[in-house]
Amino acid sequence: MQILFDRVTQFLETPSILPKVIIIYGPTACGKTTLSIELAKHLNTEIIGADSRQIYRYLNIGTGKVTEPEKQGVPHHMIDIIDPNQEYSVGAYQKAVLPIIDKLHEEKKIPILCGGTGLYLDAVAFHFDIPASLPDWEYRDELEKLRLEKGNEYLWDLLNAIDPEYASELHYNNHRYVARALEVIRKTGTSKKLMKTKKELLYDILFLTPYDGDRANLYEGINARIEGMYEQ
């Protein structure tokens, strides 16, 4: 932990023409929440969640959502913002988060983004230009029916046949992203990979992760978390 804090000190002491933001990332149960809260207390700042499941109200147990006692009084944003029956997108996340970051900067605070949804983090860090695309529910239902009948790999094979470059970035079990990529191509004729373009960077960013690469230790943490979820 001290090594990470030393990196933060060096980052903040290094001059930059861009306002500074800290991003805490890593796999589930690696200690992101603990690090973010300790760092937020140290810097007297606030935390912006970057988790595509923790945005939903009521989904508290399975998502590992931070509890009020765990927050230790640190303000958190972008958690419990919509109901489970509502749609949300990375574009909506980006649009909501940028003003929060601006407000914290106005208050002379260093925003901390913390979460495991890489697409959310990338949308902010690299300032992607994300075009709006309305969902095609009929086609989504058709793809879901195919997936249930023939499996996740079948859906991935469909994507790989028409967009192998983007398919190579997705695991076949990440079926929601695979289906979305198929939907985008169907509607626009363009790969989802090509639809998000980087704009001029807005922030000077420090990327931090508490994950040290010890997979055995990580799995122990995941198992302990799941047991705790069952107890809840």
Backbone torsions as a table, in degrees:
resi	resn	phi	psi	omega
1	MET	NA	-41.2	-178.2
2	GLN	-63.9	-36.4	178.5
3	ILE	-61.8	-41.0	178.7
4	LEU	-66.3	-40.5	178.4
5	PHE	-64.4	-36.7	177.4
6	ASP	-64.4	-37.7	177.1
7	ARG	-64.3	-38.0	178.2
8	VAL	-64.1	-44.5	179.3
9	THR	-59.3	-46.0	178.9
10	GLN	-62.9	-41.0	178.9
11	PHE	-61.2	-46.3	-177.1
12	LEU	-70.5	-26.0	-179.5
13	GLU	-85.2	-10.2	179.9
14	THR	-87.2	120.1	-177.6
15	PRO	-61.1	147.0	178.1
16	SER	-152.6	145.5	176.5
17	ILE	-79.7	-15.0	-179.9
18	LEU	-101.0	146.1	175.6
19	PRO	-64.1	148.1	-172.0
20	LYS	-94.1	144.1	176.9
21	VAL	-138.7	142.4	175.9
22	ILE	-110.4	130.9	177.7
23	ILE	-116.2	124.3	176.8
24	ILE	-108.1	121.8	-174.0
25	TYR	-133.3	174.3	176.7
26	GLY	141.6	171.3	-178.5
27	PRO	-68.6	164.5	-179.5
28	THR	-60.5	143.2	176.2
29	ALA	67.6	21.0	179.5
30	CYS	-91.8	-6.6	177.4
31	GLY	108.4	17.7	-179.2
32	LYS	-59.7	-45.9	-176.0
33	THR	-62.8	-46.2	179.8
34	THR	-59.6	-46.9	179.7
35	LEU	-61.8	-44.5	-176.7
36	SER	-63.0	-40.8	-178.3
37	ILE	-69.8	-43.6	178.4
38	GLU	-62.3	-40.4	-179.8
39	LEU	-70.2	-39.9	179.2
40	ALA	-63.5	-39.9	176.8
41	LYS	-64.8	-41.3	-179.5
42	HIS	-63.9	-37.9	-176.1
43	LEU	-96.9	-3.1	-176.3
44	ASN	54.6	56.4	-178.0
45	THR	-133.9	-164.7	-174.7
46	GLU	-129.2	163.0	-174.5
47	ILE	-114.6	136.6	175.9
48	ILE	-111.0	116.9	-179.5
49	GLY	-68.4	146.1	177.0
50	ALA	-134.4	63.5	-177.9
51	ASP	-134.8	123.8	-173.8
52	SER	-74.6	-3.7	175.5
53	ARG	-109.9	-31.6	-179.5
54	GLN	-73.1	-9.9	174.6
55	ILE	-68.4	-19.1	-175.0
56	TYR	-89.2	131.7	173.2
57	ARG	-65.4	152.6	173.8
58	TYR	77.5	-22.4	-179.4
59	LEU	-86.1	70.3	-170.7
60	ASN	-92.2	-36.5	-171.5
61	ILE	-81.4	-57.8	-174.8
62	GLY	-65.4	-18.1	-177.0
63	THR	-93.6	-6.8	-177.1
64	GLY	65.6	30.9	-176.3
65	LYS	-63.5	138.6	-179.8
66	VAL	-62.4	136.7	-179.5
67	THR	-91.8	164.8	179.3
68	GLU	-59.7	-45.6	176.6
69	PRO	-60.1	-38.0	-179.7
70	GLU	-65.9	-29.1	-179.2
71	LYS	-65.5	-26.1	179.2
72	GLN	53.0	36.6	176.8
73	GLY	83.7	-1.4	-179.7
74	VAL	-79.1	124.5	178.8
75	PRO	-63.4	135.9	177.4
76	HIS	-120.7	140.6	178.1
77	HIS	-117.2	159.6	174.1
78	MET	64.4	33.2	171.9
79	ILE	-125.9	136.7	-178.6
80	ASP	58.3	50.6	-176.3
81	ILE	-103.2	-18.8	179.7
82	ILE	-141.3	164.3	177.2
83	ASP	-86.1	158.1	-176.0
84	PRO	-61.9	-20.4	-179.5
85	ASN	-90.1	6.6	179.9
86	GLN	-100.8	147.7	177.1
87	GLU	-84.2	148.3	176.0
88	TYR	-146.7	158.6	-176.2
89	SER	-143.6	165.3	177.3
90	VAL	-64.7	-32.2	177.1
91	GLY	-64.6	-40.4	177.8
92	ALA	-66.2	-37.9	178.4
93	TYR	-62.9	-49.2	-179.7
94	GLN	-58.2	-43.9	-178.6
95	LYS	-63.4	-34.3	-178.7
96	ALA	-79.3	-34.3	-172.3
97	VAL	-79.1	-37.9	-176.1
98	LEU	-55.9	-43.5	177.0
99	PRO	-65.2	-33.0	177.3
100	ILE	-63.9	-44.2	177.6
101	ILE	-60.4	-44.6	179.3
102	ASP	-60.0	-42.4	-179.6
103	LYS	-63.7	-42.5	179.2
104	LEU	-65.1	-39.0	176.9
105	HIS	-63.3	-39.3	177.3
106	GLU	-61.9	-30.2	178.7
107	GLU	-88.4	10.7	179.0
108	LYS	62.7	35.0	177.5
109	LYS	-112.2	150.4	177.5
110	ILE	-94.5	109.3	-178.9
111	PRO	-62.8	140.5	174.6
112	ILE	-116.4	115.8	172.3
113	LEU	-94.1	131.8	-176.4
114	CYS	-140.0	125.9	177.5
115	GLY	169.1	173.2	-176.5
116	GLY	-107.2	5.0	179.1
117	THR	-93.2	97.2	-174.2
118	GLY	-58.5	-34.7	-178.9
119	LEU	-64.6	-38.2	176.7
120	TYR	-63.6	-46.8	-179.2
121	LEU	-63.0	-43.8	-179.5
122	ASP	-63.2	-38.2	-178.3
123	ALA	-60.2	-33.3	178.9
124	VAL	-86.0	-48.9	-174.9
125	ALA	-61.4	-43.3	-174.8
126	PHE	-105.2	6.5	173.0
127	HIS	51.7	52.6	179.5
128	PHE	-63.6	142.3	170.3
129	ASP	-90.0	105.9	-172.6
130	ILE	-108.5	107.9	-179.6
131	PRO	-68.8	145.5	178.5
132	ALA	-74.1	142.3	178.4
133	SER	-146.6	114.3	-177.7
134	LEU	-71.1	144.2	-178.4
135	PRO	-68.7	143.7	174.5
136	ASP	-104.3	91.8	-172.1
137	TRP	-65.9	-35.0	-180.0
138	GLU	-63.7	-44.7	179.5
139	TYR	-68.6	-37.5	177.2
140	ARG	-61.1	-42.5	178.5
141	ASP	-63.8	-38.0	179.1
142	GLU	-63.8	-43.7	179.1
143	LEU	-66.7	-38.8	179.5
144	GLU	-65.3	-38.2	177.6
145	LYS	-64.0	-42.2	177.1
146	LEU	-62.2	-42.1	-178.7
147	ARG	-63.1	-43.8	-179.1
148	LEU	-67.1	-32.2	-179.0
149	GLU	-80.2	-39.1	-169.9
150	LYS	-118.8	-8.6	174.8
151	GLY	101.9	163.8	-178.1
152	ASN	-64.0	-38.6	-177.8
153	GLU	-63.7	-33.4	178.8
154	TYR	-62.5	-42.9	179.5
155	LEU	-63.8	-42.6	179.5
156	TRP	-63.3	-38.9	178.8
157	ASP	-61.0	-37.0	177.0
158	LEU	-60.8	-42.7	179.4
159	LEU	-69.1	-42.6	-177.7
160	ASN	-62.3	-29.2	-179.1
161	ALA	-70.2	-28.2	-176.2
162	ILE	-114.5	-17.1	-179.5
163	ASP	-148.0	67.2	-175.6
164	PRO	-62.0	-30.3	-178.1
165	GLU	-64.7	-47.3	179.8
166	TYR	-74.4	-35.4	178.7
167	ALA	-59.9	-34.2	-178.4
168	SER	-66.2	-17.6	179.7
169	GLU	-89.6	-8.3	-175.0
170	LEU	-116.0	139.2	170.5
171	HIS	-81.1	146.4	-176.4
172	TYR	-64.3	-23.7	177.4
173	ASN	-75.9	-12.9	175.1
174	ASN	-83.5	60.5	-166.6
175	HIS	-67.9	-26.6	178.7
176	ARG	-66.7	-41.5	177.5
177	TYR	-67.6	-38.3	178.5
178	VAL	-62.6	-46.0	-179.9
179	ALA	-63.9	-40.6	179.4
180	ARG	-63.9	-39.2	178.4
181	ALA	-63.8	-40.6	176.5
182	LEU	-63.9	-39.8	-179.7
183	GLU	-64.5	-43.3	-179.5
184	VAL	-62.1	-43.9	178.7
185	ILE	-63.6	-40.9	179.4
186	ARG	-61.7	-39.8	-175.3
187	LYS	-83.2	-33.3	-171.5
188	THR	-116.7	-18.5	-174.9
189	GLY	75.1	9.6	-176.5
190	THR	-123.8	143.4	176.6
191	SER	-62.9	140.4	175.8
192	LYS	-59.7	-31.0	179.2
193	LYS	-61.5	-34.1	-177.0
194	LEU	-86.7	-11.1	-173.9
195	MET	-83.0	-18.9	178.4
196	LYS	-104.5	117.6	-178.7
197	THR	-116.1	146.3	-179.7
198	LYS	-80.3	140.9	173.7
199	LYS	-109.1	-174.1	178.8
200	GLU	-60.7	133.1	-178.1
201	LEU	-63.4	142.4	-178.4
202	LEU	-98.3	-25.0	-169.7
203	TYR	-134.3	155.5	167.1
204	ASP	-92.1	116.5	-168.0
205	ILE	-116.9	136.9	169.7
206	LEU	-106.5	121.2	177.0
207	PHE	-94.8	125.6	179.6
208	LEU	-126.3	143.7	171.5
209	THR	-140.5	137.4	175.3
210	PRO	-81.1	-7.1	-177.6
211	TYR	-75.2	124.1	-176.8
212	ASP	-101.2	6.8	178.5
213	GLY	89.3	-1.5	179.4
214	ASP	-81.6	95.0	-174.0
215	ARG	-68.0	-37.0	179.7
216	ALA	-61.7	-43.4	178.4
217	ASN	-66.3	-38.0	178.2
218	LEU	-62.1	-45.1	-178.8
219	TYR	-64.4	-34.5	175.8
220	GLU	-62.4	-41.7	178.4
221	GLY	-64.9	-39.2	178.5
222	ILE	-64.9	-44.4	179.1
223	ASN	-61.5	-42.6	179.2
224	ALA	-64.0	-38.7	179.0
225	ARG	-64.7	-43.7	-179.3
226	ILE	-63.5	-41.9	177.0
227	GLU	-59.7	-41.2	177.1
228	GLY	-63.8	-36.2	177.8
229	MET	-64.0	-42.5	177.6
230	TYR	-62.7	-39.6	178.8
231	GLU	-63.2	-35.7	177.9
232	GLN	-69.3	NA	NA
